[in-house]
Amino acid sequence: MCKVIAICKSEKKGTAKQMIPEANLIEDFGMEGDAHAGKWHRQVSLLGLEKIDEFNAKGGGVNFGDFGENLVISGVELTKLPIGQRFKIGEAELELTQIGKQCHDKCEIFYRVGQCIMPTNGVFTRVLKGGKVKVGDEAQKTIDEAMKTSDAFIFIHTNLASESVWVQKELRYALLRNVPILWVRID
């Protein structure tokens, strides 16, 4: 089950974000009141709970928002999702636009933590449909409901997509129900 564990925002770029219980995501803009919001492809950033836990298990000692992430998500391998993947969280709908990033040169996060996992484990999205997002919102339930009404599936085959548990679930669903699959391979 894919679930929102934390929501974080900051008014200044390159700083740790502060946790909030809910946020308003604005269509084609991002999180209301967040420094990274704007008309570009990295409107909302996501980081997996499991990656933060791994970092802390090695002595990282970080809190949610310390890497500048907007949403902490559990239950899905974010970096294995294909670019263009759409998903709904709360009332909002997001589209994955970028996996990883080039880190700021010695930003506040680097000085506080000594390392940043966003360049390898963070993903970025744009807001297709705005709405409220709250801690505890589930995304998987919405995806499962959408699959039930799909007339066809488009599988964008990349190395990362083929390893994704999420993508495998969707393919299995389509195959078991004889839903047509359009297979597109990208090298």
Disulfide bonds with the S-S distance in Angstrom:
none
